[in-house]
Amino acid sequence: MEIILRIVGALWILLSARHVWDFLRRLIASGLPHSLPLSDILYTLLLAGGIGLLLLREWGRWLVVLGCAAFLLLLIGPELLHLQFHSGMLRPLVYYGIFLVLLLLPQARSSTQK
């Protein structure tokens, strides 16, 4: 399970590094905006969680769980509130759902709590 968690951590580092880099460049170029975009905050959270998962830390696992759950709610939440179910909801549900289920397994918890 440790290998799977490290692969998931490396994957989230690779997926979120470009977004965080672009966010940092915009932050340096134009200063701190009045409101930060939620996606930039979530990608930063996922990058930190990916680093934590590479080190097999419990906080890293929880950061990735929170980030995936937040992205899932962000992407399919409005449709769920209006009870509109369609095929476009399936892709983010499966994508982020796999990470949520994998990271909430008891084996993942025992791997990070050493």
C-alpha positions as a printed NumPy array, in Angstrom:
array([[  0.   ,   0.   ,   0.   ],
       [  2.941,   2.315,   0.613],
       [  3.921,   2.079,  -3.05 ],
       [  0.38 ,   2.899,  -4.194],
       [  0.228,   5.902,  -1.86 ],
       [  3.545,   7.196,  -3.141],
       [  2.359,   6.782,  -6.737],
       [ -0.815,   8.719,  -5.893],
       [  1.307,  11.41 ,  -4.224],
       [  3.588,  11.7  ,  -7.246],
       [  0.574,  11.841,  -9.544],
       [ -0.967,  14.735,  -7.613],
       [  2.349,  16.566,  -7.571],
       [  2.593,  16.242, -11.347],
       [ -1.051,  17.211, -11.914],
       [ -1.041,  20.26 ,  -9.68 ],
       [  2.505,  21.62 , -10.045],
       [  1.779,  23.579, -13.234],
       [ -1.369,  25.153, -11.796],
       [  0.443,  26.185,  -8.628],
       [  3.387,  27.529, -10.635],
       [  1.032,  29.657, -12.759],
       [ -0.706,  30.86 ,  -9.604],
       [  2.611,  31.867,  -8.015],
       [  3.682,  33.71 , -11.184],
       [  0.404,  35.648, -11.243],
       [  0.783,  36.373,  -7.536],
       [  4.29 ,  37.742,  -7.998],
       [  3.408,  39.707, -11.138],
       [  0.23 ,  41.403,  -9.958],
       [  0.254,  41.065,  -6.202],
       [ -2.336,  39.545,  -3.911],
       [ -5.834,  39.833,  -5.389],
       [ -8.853,  40.735,  -3.292],
       [-10.233,  37.228,  -3.672],
       [ -8.302,  34.086,  -4.48 ],
       [ -9.826,  31.636,  -6.949],
       [-10.969,  28.46 ,  -5.24 ],
       [ -9.313,  26.249,  -7.841],
       [ -5.902,  27.81 ,  -7.117],
       [ -6.326,  27.15 ,  -3.413],
       [ -7.383,  23.559,  -4.064],
       [ -4.47 ,  22.876,  -6.409],
       [ -2.079,  24.239,  -3.771],
       [ -3.737,  21.968,  -1.225],
       [ -3.356,  18.968,  -3.543],
       [  0.306,  19.778,  -4.211],
       [  1.029,  19.895,  -0.482],
       [ -0.947,  16.688,   0.011],
       [  0.99 ,  14.965,  -2.766],
       [  4.262,  15.903,  -1.09 ],
       [  2.9  ,  14.573,   2.191],
       [  1.856,  11.313,   0.541],
       [  5.319,  10.859,  -0.934],
       [  6.612,  11.042,   2.623],
       [  3.756,   8.756,   3.832],
       [  2.384,  11.312,   6.264],
       [ -1.163,  11.267,   7.624],
       [ -1.65 ,  14.983,   7.011],
       [ -0.776,  14.474,   3.34 ],
       [ -3.431,  11.802,   3.003],
       [ -6.035,  14.08 ,   4.563],
       [ -5.057,  17.043,   2.396],
       [ -5.542,  14.977,  -0.753],
       [ -8.857,  13.617,   0.569],
       [-10.085,  17.143,   1.32 ],
       [ -8.875,  18.458,  -2.034],
       [-10.5  ,  15.644,  -4.014],
       [-13.765,  15.997,  -2.093],
       [-13.764,  19.761,  -2.643],
       [-13.109,  19.398,  -6.376],
       [-15.839,  16.779,  -6.59 ],
       [-18.308,  19.105,  -4.887],
       [-17.156,  22.017,  -7.031],
       [-17.636,  20.1  , -10.276],
       [-20.844,  18.176,  -9.622],
       [-22.318,  20.004,  -6.635],
       [-24.491,  22.495,  -8.536],
       [-26.079,  19.711, -10.598],
       [-26.717,  17.677,  -7.459],
       [-28.425,  20.613,  -5.782],
       [-30.824,  20.907,  -8.716],
       [-31.204,  17.103,  -8.941],
       [-29.981,  17.12 , -12.524],
       [-28.206,  13.871, -13.239],
       [-26.46 ,  13.506, -16.603],
       [-23.518,  11.726, -18.154],
       [-21.19 ,  14.731, -17.717],
       [-21.2  ,  14.131, -13.975],
       [-19.876,  10.608, -14.338],
       [-16.299,  11.477, -15.332],
       [-15.417,  13.666, -12.291],
       [-17.337,  11.324, -10.   ],
       [-15.283,   8.327, -11.09 ],
       [-11.978,  10.243, -11.29 ],
       [-12.091,  11.846,  -7.865],
       [-14.098,   8.999,  -6.359],
       [-11.302,   6.509,  -7.034],
       [ -8.837,   8.664,  -5.116],
       [-11.29 ,   9.186,  -2.262],
       [-12.021,   5.483,  -1.88 ],
       [ -8.355,   4.541,  -2.163],
       [ -7.237,   7.08 ,   0.439],
       [-10.06 ,   6.307,   2.873],
       [ -9.246,   2.595,   3.02 ],
       [ -8.078,   1.356,   6.432],
       [ -4.884,   0.06 ,   4.794],
       [ -4.021,   3.579,   3.641],
       [ -4.551,   4.894,   7.139],
       [ -2.35 ,   2.224,   8.672],
       [  0.354,   2.886,   6.065],
       [  0.532,   6.573,   6.97 ],
       [  0.306,   6.135,  10.743],
       [  3.655,   4.613,  11.599]])
